[in-house]
Amino acid sequence: MRLLAALAAGLVGGALANGSGYEAELLAVARLVGKLWLNALTMTVVPLVTALLIAGVFEAGQSGGNAISRRALAWFAGLLVAAALIGGAVAILLLEVWPLPGGAAGLAAQGAAPPTGGEGDWVDAVVPANILAAAAATAMVPLVLFAMLFGFALTRIDAELGTGLARVFRGIAETMLVIVGWVLWIGPVGVLALALGVGVALGAGAAGVLLHYVLVIILVCLAISLFMHLLGAIAGRIGVLAFARAALPAQTVAMSTQSSLASLPVMLSAAPWVKVDGASAGIVLPLAVSLFRAASAAANVAVAVYLAQVHGVPISASSLVVGALVAAAVSVGAVGLPAQVSFFAVIAPVCIAMGVPVTLLPLLLAIETLPDVFRTLGNVTADIAVMRLAGRRAATE
């Protein structure tokens, strides 16, 4: 609420200042304060995402000790990438059918983008000769690949050594989260400054642009919910209406609490309705809540696509695939983080990987509450679908 209040105050104040004759001075101060705050937030991305991903991949590897766990993890991996690709494609289609409001172009002028590491040769962009240089350049694709390989490798060394090293990275992640918490504590100041710049540039039109963004992301989340519903029903061979009846109680809890974890008991009670035994559901669903956020991955790519449109960055098929792969990977490490922290931690790497500036993410963070309801709806629907897909075979074995 503090961020939302700061956003509203900044937009209104900027709109009122528009035409006052002090726009240049106000913009100079607002951009300075906003850039300082954004840089403080951005500096945590590389260590936070790397540490979270190494620890998350290690923990996922430790969880895959039996057949149903391995089957569930395989479904998670495939569906995370598929959902992220679908989210990006749906966002592109929506923006073709329902283009950005006219004032959106003014958002692109709000501050310079932090470095994104450049494109360069594709070999170095995926497998760099120097991972420290890649980190210094904020090159997220090779960092994500390295972190995943490192996490997998930890599961293959001595268990005591692997667990100890994973705890070190978990400690690094927790430390970075403390720093992020400090930065977010003064977030209203940064959001107010950034919103003032937008208000001066766009006036009253800023509200229309932000509303357009919210509706696009909600529609993407609903598309993922529908996709997971149909996948669980058709591939799971239980029927669309039967799946809907089973999922409805958990979906209701998800939308009211905005928490997949809070929905877990209701999802477990849905197991008999989707013909999955309790033992299988007891393995798949806790794993899903811990590792699997399909709608969030899809929405994160959609946010990057939306910002690409705002900044005039072209999105090719290859960049969309790269964004989807990064979104799928980083979502594994960020599950369980507070919504405000995870928003920047998981979307910034996707934007950077796709060459999209992240300067507007703090403004979008302030209005994330409503889209987050539909992210949770899609995540819970996906959890129930994968419970059926991974648990169906176990029930017949």
Phi, psi and omega per residue, in radians:
M1 nan -0.603 3.128
R2 -1.112 -0.729 3.128
L3 -1.163 -0.703 -3.141
L4 -1.139 -0.713 3.106
A5 -1.121 -0.700 3.110
A6 -1.145 -0.680 3.103
L7 -1.073 -0.848 -3.128
A8 -1.084 -0.762 -3.136
A9 -1.101 -0.716 -3.142
G10 -1.160 -0.774 3.135
L11 -1.103 -0.782 -3.128
V12 -1.160 -0.788 -3.141
G13 -1.091 -0.718 3.108
G14 -1.141 -0.708 3.122
A15 -1.120 -0.703 3.129
L16 -1.189 -0.584 -3.135
A17 -1.319 -0.304 -3.123
N18 -1.087 2.121 -3.135
G19 1.579 0.053 -3.103
S20 -1.432 -0.266 -3.091
G21 1.668 -0.122 3.136
Y22 -1.924 0.284 -3.053
E23 -1.029 -0.762 -3.063
A24 -1.098 -0.788 -3.138
E25 -1.150 -0.751 -3.137
L26 -1.104 -0.759 3.136
L27 -1.118 -0.674 -3.129
A28 -1.081 -0.809 3.139
V29 -1.190 -0.783 -3.104
A30 -1.078 -0.743 -3.123
R31 -1.195 -0.618 3.104
L32 -1.113 -0.882 -3.135
V33 -1.120 -0.776 -3.135
G34 -1.087 -0.697 -3.133
K35 -1.186 -0.707 3.101
L36 -1.048 -0.769 -3.119
W37 -1.203 -0.728 3.139
L38 -1.126 -0.702 3.102
N39 -1.115 -0.670 3.102
A40 -1.088 -0.648 3.115
L41 -1.296 -0.719 -3.080
T42 -1.191 -0.538 -3.079
M43 -1.136 -0.307 -3.135
T44 -1.520 -0.190 -2.967
V45 -1.102 -0.898 -3.048
V46 -1.085 -0.951 3.141
P47 -1.139 -0.639 -3.112
L48 -1.170 -0.888 -3.099
V49 -1.134 -0.738 -3.139
T50 -1.081 -0.831 -3.125
A51 -1.156 -0.759 3.122
L52 -1.074 -0.717 -3.075
L53 -1.232 -0.726 3.102
I54 -1.069 -0.849 -3.135
A55 -1.144 -0.696 -3.122
G56 -1.157 -0.746 3.127
V57 -1.154 -0.710 3.099
F58 -1.052 -0.822 -3.120
E59 -1.155 -0.631 3.080
A60 -1.132 -0.711 3.102
G61 -1.102 -0.633 3.110
Q62 -1.217 -0.404 -3.092
S63 -1.464 -0.252 -3.011
G64 -1.611 0.782 -3.031
G65 -1.447 -0.235 3.127
N66 -2.235 3.046 -2.996
A67 -1.067 -0.781 -3.076
I68 -1.234 -0.574 3.071
S69 -1.125 -0.787 3.127
R70 -1.107 -0.683 3.119
R71 -1.142 -0.741 3.121
A72 -1.098 -0.768 -3.138
L73 -1.094 -0.644 3.096
A74 -1.133 -0.723 3.082
W75 -1.123 -0.724 3.128
F76 -0.998 -0.851 -3.075
A77 -1.067 -0.851 -3.113
G78 -1.135 -0.752 -3.061
L79 -1.314 -0.527 3.064
L80 -1.091 -0.807 3.122
V81 -1.148 -0.778 -3.139
A82 -1.065 -0.774 -3.130
A83 -1.127 -0.712 3.136
A84 -1.116 -0.722 3.097
L85 -1.123 -0.756 3.131
I86 -1.109 -0.744 3.129
G87 -1.032 -0.763 3.105
G88 -1.143 -0.742 -3.131
A89 -1.142 -0.729 3.122
V90 -1.125 -0.707 3.117
A91 -1.096 -0.750 3.111
I92 -1.079 -0.767 3.132
L93 -1.113 -0.766 3.134
L94 -1.073 -0.695 -3.121
L95 -1.296 -0.360 2.996
E96 -1.290 -0.772 -3.112
V97 -1.324 -0.645 -3.066
W98 -2.254 1.426 -3.000
P99 -1.110 2.899 3.079
L100 -1.001 2.508 3.026
P101 -1.032 2.717 -3.066
G102 -0.990 -0.579 -3.091
G103 -1.352 -0.119 -3.049
A104 -1.110 -0.518 -3.128
A105 -1.058 -0.509 3.129
G106 -1.183 -0.378 3.116
L107 -1.173 -0.554 -3.064
A108 -1.124 -0.357 -3.098
A109 -1.504 0.005 -3.031
Q110 -1.485 1.443 3.048
G111 1.561 2.740 3.110
A112 -1.504 2.545 -3.124
A113 -1.330 2.512 3.014
P114 -1.128 2.803 3.136
P115 -1.079 2.475 -3.138
T116 -2.009 0.154 3.038
G117 1.581 -0.185 3.126
G118 1.267 3.000 -3.126
E119 -1.634 -1.054 3.081
G120 1.118 -2.888 3.125
D121 -1.196 2.458 -3.033
W122 -1.181 -0.487 3.120
V123 -1.130 -0.866 3.112
D124 -1.167 -0.465 3.136
A125 -1.252 -0.330 3.141
V126 -1.905 -0.850 -3.127
V127 -2.181 1.599 -3.067
P128 -1.354 2.674 3.067
A129 -1.242 -0.446 -3.083
N130 -2.351 1.840 -3.078
I131 -1.181 -0.505 3.108
L132 -1.197 -0.647 3.078
A133 -1.152 -0.667 3.093
A134 -1.094 -0.706 3.105
A135 -1.136 -0.731 3.130
A136 -1.105 -0.528 3.132
A137 -1.565 0.086 -3.095
T138 0.937 0.738 3.114
A139 -1.539 1.742 -2.941
M140 -1.307 -0.562 -3.086
V141 -1.081 -0.934 3.112
P142 -1.147 -0.546 3.100
L143 -1.136 -0.751 3.115
V144 -1.118 -0.767 3.121
L145 -1.072 -0.812 3.140
F146 -1.077 -0.776 -3.122
A147 -1.094 -0.688 3.116
M148 -1.156 -0.782 3.111
L149 -1.089 -0.718 3.125
F150 -1.091 -0.776 3.125
G151 -1.097 -0.752 3.098
F152 -1.114 -0.722 -3.124
A153 -1.109 -0.588 3.120
L154 -1.054 -0.543 -3.128
T155 -1.299 -0.199 -3.074
R156 -1.809 -0.054 3.115
I157 -1.729 -3.129 3.113
D158 -0.853 2.307 -3.015
A159 -1.025 -0.711 -3.116
E160 -1.162 -0.734 3.107
L161 -1.154 -0.771 -3.128
G162 -1.071 -0.781 -3.136
T163 -1.132 -0.708 3.133
G164 -1.120 -0.752 -3.137
L165 -1.201 -0.672 3.090
A166 -1.081 -0.627 3.105
R167 -1.148 -0.596 3.082
V168 -1.085 -0.806 3.139
F169 -1.178 -0.623 3.064
R170 -1.111 -0.660 3.086
G171 -1.135 -0.697 3.077
I172 -1.069 -0.773 3.141
A173 -1.071 -0.780 -3.139
E174 -1.107 -0.664 3.106
T175 -1.123 -0.761 3.116
M176 -1.108 -0.600 3.126
L177 -1.139 -0.584 3.066
V178 -1.103 -0.764 3.120
I179 -1.107 -0.756 3.103
V180 -1.048 -0.693 3.103
G181 -1.057 -0.700 3.094
W182 -1.118 -0.753 -3.141
V183 -1.116 -0.721 -3.138
L184 -1.231 -0.433 3.111
W185 -1.090 -0.637 3.069
I186 -1.661 0.261 -3.127
G187 -0.953 -0.716 3.134
P188 -0.965 -0.579 3.116
V189 -1.173 -0.807 3.132
G190 -1.129 -0.774 3.137
V191 -1.135 -0.703 3.097
L192 -1.027 -0.777 -3.132
A193 -1.127 -0.801 3.140
L194 -1.131 -0.698 -3.125
A195 -1.198 -0.569 3.075
L196 -1.048 -0.766 3.108
G197 -1.078 -0.726 3.112
V198 -1.158 -0.728 -3.135
G199 -1.103 -0.705 3.104
V200 -1.126 -0.717 -3.069
A201 -1.283 -0.699 -2.988
L202 -1.896 -0.310 -3.076
G203 1.127 -2.465 -3.100
A204 -1.191 -0.298 -3.124
G205 -1.185 -0.266 -3.126
A206 -1.082 -0.684 -3.129
A207 -1.085 -0.671 3.129
G208 -1.139 -0.669 3.117
V209 -1.148 -0.785 -3.128
L210 -1.158 -0.651 3.080
L211 -1.121 -0.727 3.094
H212 -1.025 -0.777 3.119
Y213 -1.044 -0.855 -3.105
V214 -1.020 -0.776 -3.104
L215 -1.169 -0.651 3.107
V216 -1.108 -0.806 -3.123
I217 -1.150 -0.679 3.090
I218 -1.082 -0.757 3.132
L219 -1.116 -0.642 3.073
V220 -1.104 -0.782 3.122
C221 -1.100 -0.689 3.095
L222 -1.151 -0.631 3.095
A223 -1.110 -0.697 3.104
I224 -1.181 -0.697 3.085
S225 -1.035 -0.766 3.123
L226 -1.132 -0.762 3.128
F227 -1.042 -0.815 -3.130
M228 -1.168 -0.625 3.086
H229 -1.060 -0.865 -3.120
L230 -1.183 -0.670 3.131
L231 -1.111 -0.823 3.140
G232 -1.102 -0.646 -3.107
A233 -1.340 -0.809 -3.031
I234 -1.415 -0.925 3.110
A235 -1.177 -0.542 3.096
G236 -1.419 -0.172 3.054
R237 1.005 0.878 3.057
I238 -2.180 -0.123 3.136
G239 1.665 2.514 -3.069
V240 -1.146 -0.785 -3.112
L241 -1.185 -0.675 3.115
A242 -1.108 -0.725 3.113
F243 -1.145 -0.708 -3.136
A244 -1.071 -0.755 3.125
R245 -1.123 -0.664 -3.132
A246 -1.222 -0.657 -3.025
A247 -1.458 -0.417 -2.988
L248 -0.988 -0.816 -3.138
P249 -1.045 -0.762 3.139
A250 -1.178 -0.640 3.106
Q251 -1.120 -0.666 3.116
T252 -1.108 -0.795 3.106
V253 -1.110 -0.707 -3.126
A254 -1.046 -0.780 -3.095
M255 -1.265 -0.481 -3.121
S256 -1.472 -0.488 -3.095
T257 -1.840 -0.327 -3.031
Q258 0.955 0.665 -3.098
S259 -2.495 2.088 3.047
S260 -1.174 -0.623 -3.137
L261 -1.106 -0.753 3.116
A262 -1.126 -0.428 -3.135
S263 -1.479 -0.145 -3.047
L264 -0.996 -0.829 3.141
P265 -1.038 -0.668 3.137
V266 -1.229 -0.644 3.080
M267 -1.111 -0.692 3.106
L268 -1.086 -0.645 3.127
S269 -1.221 -0.294 3.119
A270 -1.428 -0.188 -3.065
A271 -0.952 -0.825 3.137
P272 -1.083 -0.535 -3.109
W273 -1.263 -0.407 3.055
V274 -1.835 0.268 3.032
K275 1.061 0.820 3.042
V276 -2.134 2.313 -3.107
D277 -1.251 2.744 -3.046
G278 -1.064 -0.616 -3.129
A279 -1.139 -0.753 3.127
S280 -1.163 -0.770 3.117
A281 -1.069 -0.632 -3.141
G282 -1.176 -0.313 3.057
I283 -1.615 -0.827 -3.006
V284 -1.223 -0.828 -3.003
L285 -1.174 -0.776 3.058
P286 -1.045 -0.649 3.060
L287 -1.108 -0.738 -3.115
A288 -1.112 -0.769 3.133
V289 -1.131 -0.549 -3.097
S290 -1.436 -0.509 -2.953
L291 -2.225 -0.238 -2.853
F292 -2.115 1.875 3.072
R293 -2.270 1.370 -3.031
A294 -1.167 -0.799 -3.115
A295 -1.157 -0.605 3.107
S296 -1.144 -0.750 3.105
A297 -1.064 -0.737 3.132
A298 -1.123 -0.792 -3.130
A299 -1.139 -0.592 -3.140
N300 -1.143 -0.706 3.061
V301 -1.160 -0.672 3.122
A302 -1.095 -0.676 3.080
V303 -1.068 -0.772 3.127
A304 -1.091 -0.697 3.107
V305 -1.116 -0.744 -3.140
Y306 -1.088 -0.809 3.135
L307 -1.162 -0.562 3.065
A308 -1.072 -0.722 3.094
Q309 -1.115 -0.741 -3.140
V310 -1.057 -0.760 -3.063
H311 -1.570 0.000 3.136
G312 1.246 0.475 3.105
V313 -1.552 2.111 -3.140
P314 -1.214 2.463 3.119
I315 -1.921 1.919 3.095
S316 -1.571 2.962 3.109
A317 -1.069 -0.688 -3.119
S318 -1.176 -0.707 3.123
S319 -1.184 -0.577 3.086
L320 -1.156 -0.730 3.104
V321 -1.110 -0.773 3.109
V322 -1.048 -0.804 3.119
G323 -1.047 -0.712 -3.142
A324 -1.140 -0.731 3.136
L325 -1.135 -0.745 3.116
V326 -1.158 -0.742 3.130
A327 -1.059 -0.751 3.131
A328 -1.106 -0.739 -3.093
A329 -1.193 -0.882 -3.041
V330 -1.230 -0.392 3.126
S331 -1.151 -0.468 3.134
V332 -1.142 -0.741 -3.096
G333 -1.356 -0.425 -3.002
A334 -1.644 -0.042 3.130
V335 -1.092 2.341 3.134
G336 1.672 -0.162 3.083
L337 -1.315 2.664 3.018
P338 -0.986 2.593 -3.011
A339 -1.003 -0.739 -3.100
Q340 -1.163 -0.635 3.126
V341 -1.244 -0.846 -3.060
S342 -1.155 -0.514 -3.124
F343 -0.978 -0.897 -3.117
F344 -1.326 -0.676 -3.047
A345 -1.130 -0.549 -3.086
V346 -1.761 -0.423 -3.122
I347 -1.529 -0.636 3.137
A348 -0.998 -0.780 3.097
P349 -1.070 -0.634 3.121
V350 -1.140 -0.799 3.117
C351 -1.067 -0.797 -3.112
I352 -1.095 -0.736 3.132
A353 -1.100 -0.530 -3.124
M354 -1.644 0.043 3.128
G355 1.308 0.475 -3.097
V356 -1.831 2.280 3.101
P357 -1.041 2.581 -3.114
V358 -1.844 0.175 -3.011
T359 -1.081 -0.465 -3.084
L360 -1.640 -0.092 -3.112
L361 -0.996 -0.705 3.127
P362 -1.040 -0.629 3.086
L363 -1.136 -0.718 -3.139
L364 -1.214 -0.548 3.070
L365 -1.016 -0.641 -3.091
A366 -1.182 -0.357 -3.117
I367 -2.029 0.439 -3.065
E368 -1.352 -0.265 -3.020
T369 -0.982 -0.836 -3.103
L370 -1.204 -0.849 3.070
P371 -1.029 -0.536 -3.105
D372 -1.118 -0.520 3.063
V373 -1.032 -0.756 -3.072
F374 -1.427 -0.450 2.965
R375 -1.054 -0.831 -3.117
T376 -1.122 -0.691 3.083
L377 -0.997 -0.846 3.141
G378 -1.142 -0.689 3.139
N379 -1.095 -0.778 -3.123
V380 -1.188 -0.700 3.076
T381 -1.059 -0.722 3.110
A382 -1.147 -0.657 3.124
D383 -1.089 -0.753 -3.141
I384 -1.184 -0.656 3.111
A385 -1.102 -0.788 -3.104
V386 -1.268 -0.463 3.021
M387 -1.056 -0.748 3.105
R388 -1.202 -0.769 -3.066
L389 -1.173 -0.740 -3.127
A390 -1.449 -0.500 -3.070
G391 -1.592 -0.309 -3.092
R392 -1.070 -0.807 -3.109
R393 -1.136 -0.691 3.134
A394 -1.099 -0.613 -3.114
A395 -1.194 -0.402 -3.109
T396 -1.744 -0.071 -3.116
E397 -1.356 nan nan
